[in-house]
Amino acid sequence: MSSLNPQVATHDAYRASEDTFVAPQPSYPYQKYGSPANRGISRTPSPTPSENAALAQKTFVDFKSLFKLTKGNIVRWIIIALLLALTIVTSVLHNQIVKGLQPAADWIHKLPAGWLIPVAILFVISFPPLFGHEIVSIMCGLVWGPGIGFAIVCLGSFLGELANYFTFRYCCQARSEKIRSKSIQYAALTKVIQNGGVKVAIIARYSIIPGHVVTAIFATCGMSLQTFIISAIASLPNQFINVYIGYTFETSANNSDGGKSKTISTIVTVVTIAITIFAMRYITSKVNAVKPEVIYARRKARQYAGNTGYPTDDESTIALNARPQSNSPPYPAHSATYSTTYPPTTYAPVHQAEV
């Protein structure tokens, strides 16, 4: 009588007895790629409430959030109130202001290189959060008139913007990335400017977006220096209105053809406001057009960040890997995931009966 004495391969979770025939466990040709731990694929997360609110917002500024009682909004409203009060006081008392500043204006005008003073001031206040371009421009128009005053303002503004560009490009990239990751509106505006070229850059300069904000976006979104210079030079006429307002202050105070100067100032103001409204509407439409793409990219980033599986070497799914291949750990041979979900294939050896 013959007897069987099989030498059966064992597994961590299973040991066969001498009288048990062990069948081959199933093996799949693409088992390595089909494992949930390897696929690294999951459902794209739904938009968050803030992302839905950003999609619903059609204006460039969220006016509803501005009326919420927060610390940041209180500071903004205080600054706006101060600027409005300064504008009203300047408009009502401009004759008295001109007479009060006349001695200082005459002193600066008589200096051999007095024009360098406003150039230096404009250069310094170009860096955020400083402000005051309008006041300096008005003073230049008051002291030097619309021609020379406008040239001085253009020189100081251009040099300040150029210094701003290099500062943000080489020192503030990390800060810009942080703001871009938090603000959907800022991220969408950055994408519009990045893909729009010279045309969008010039239009953005004429919008109501603060100049230092536009310069920061230009510098951190990879815009070339040539494109930046072209947009900066093309936007310099926007400075003329404040220079001419200063010139009208002097003419009205001296009663020399003040009516004509006020008429020209009004026309220039209306044209500037019309251009600003058109530029803002154009930029807003472009921002709203790219918002879905920006939000979808944020959702995919959350999806990849939530995956925990190992990336595979399959080229067809390499774009879906959560981590780069170079940082991927080797596949574990006997991990808990593999032993419970896809156990290693073991085969019982073929035994011949002993005669």
Buried (B, 14 or more C-beta within 10 A) or exposed (E): EEEEEBEBEEBEEEEBEEEEEBEEEEEEEEEBBEBEBBBBEBEEBEBBEEBEBBBEBEEBEBEEEEEEEEEEEEEEEEEEEEEEEEEEEBEEEBBEBBEEBBEEBEEBEEEEEBBBBBBEBBBEBBBBEEBEBBBBBBBBBBBBBBEBBBBBBBBBBBBBBBBBBEBBBEEBEEEBEEBBEEBBBBBBBBBBBBEBEBEBBBBBBBBEBEBBEBBBBBBBBEBEEEBBBBBBBBBBEBBBBBBBBBBBBBBBBEEEEBEEBBEBBEEBEEEBEEBBEEBBEBBBEBBBEBBBEBBEEBBEEEBEEEBEBBBBEBEEBEEBBBBEEEEBEEBEEEEEBBBEEBBEEBEBEEEEEEE
